[in-house]
Amino acid sequence: MNETLTPAVPVAASRTTDKDWWRGAVIYQIYPRSFADSNGDGVGDLRGITRRLDYVASLGVDAIWVSPFYRSPMRDFGYDIADFREVDPLFGSLADFDELLARAHALGLKVLIDQVLSHTSDEHAWFRASRASRDNDRADWYVWADPQADGTPPNNWLSVFGGSAWQWDARRRQYYLHNFLASQPDLNLHHPAVQAQLLDDVRFWLDRGVDGFRFDAVNFYFHDRALRSNPAWGDEPRTDHSTPDSNPYAWQRHLHDKTQPENLDFLRRLRALMDAYGATTSVGEIGDDNALAVMADYTSGGDKLHMAYTFNLLRDELDAAHVRNVVEQLQAGIGDGWPCWSIGNHDAPRVMSRVGGEHAPPELAKVLLAMLVSLRGSACLYQGEELGLPEAEVPFEALQDPYGIAFWPEYKGRDGCRTPMPWDDQLPHGGFSSVTPWLPMSPRHLPLAVSRQEADANSPLHFARRFLAWRRTQPALAKGELRFLPAPASCVVFARRLDATDLVVALNISAEPACIALTGLGTLQALSGHGLSGALVGDHIELPAYGGFFGLAGGDAA
């Protein structure tokens, strides 16, 4: 039964009047299971988040994104929702959420929450009704299809988590579609009642006072009505960065199981609902063969998503050439759309290990953060990135992620980026919990704990605070246009133009020093206060390993 409470903060009082606050904003992602455990059960919860919000606010971010906390059997750790309006007891209650919301707003933080509209848990009341018969009120709320004459599934669609995307149901004698786990049946958004219900569930949280949503798997909402099979990918280089090469899902061109044209009209309905509540925002997750083009389609025109992110900077080894290629490809087609850049989250190996390997230095964490929040767009900073956490090694016997269990050892799943946040290396389990946590605390993370870094003025944590505070004094980094400049292979170099002035950004994301000659910019004057090492020597910029330089071209330094 849904618990109904009066929102702790009046909605009108909790929202800014600036409808564009999200442009250039820095959003801190919190994975609730692994952030802070307040009740000693080994799993993080809403009260744990609330108690740590002062820390989050001290970073200088604009908003938090809280991953799912709804009632769920937790087979996919909250992304299998059994009730869209109820908090799972593992995380607390609606009253706990209202307290979190009120505290965040008091600290000046906006609150975005995850919404998973493409599928539910098989324990959701809607699915229980749908599978009961072919003629009840919810019979068509999910994607059902008859078998082929030989009993095999309707087509060749595959699940992201392995195997066929179709699961046989003996009661209906039909298959149902699941793009993820078999326990995550896909909703049929071709059905008007399903759309209306989902919009009403979004409205429930807007009425409670949330400032926006991160929409999970946002291009999975619709499927091809004719259920046509996908063609093989062929020998061309892969362009879908959302799945590892060991997953056969990557061997198809996903023309018919997702990213259907009907989705655009639904996103317009979703945006219209959100716009009625004032200064809200939305971030869409896009995994697709042509993700950057879809990102442009879904954010352009001011009538669909506010912003979106893809896996292009989340899965690959991240080097300067790749960053430039991705950003330039996106800019070529995005028009008035808006990106939200992410180099790490709960679905991807931690960026420190992807870039720096086994012994990534703390300086790398600093330059990566500077790069993330200096690109044109908004940015999502995943919990622990401000500490420079590497990927944790989780032994097979301790794995929780069904994705990793299915594809071990070629792909170890997502547990390595989901281990508990290290708060205090002098406390049991790093201060995350008083008991053994749901995933082991990484021994590699304890020396990087918040307590250690608070005591070190040169730590990545203190750099993150200083840099984000300095960034607020440079409006070009939030709002300016971007163009890349000639640079060595190891460096990301670009200019952010605002009000006819160029702010030049030069970042070395390699372990070797670099020298950059910039021409055609006129007088270049170094900016101070950002905290990275780099110097203007004559007409050259000299960068040490993992160094950075910021300067004004054609204007006075500030």
Summary of the structure (lengths in Angstrom):
residues: 558
radius of gyration: 23.4
end to end distance: 57.3
largest distance: 78.2
contacts: 1947
relative contact order: 0.10
helix: 30%
strand: 18%
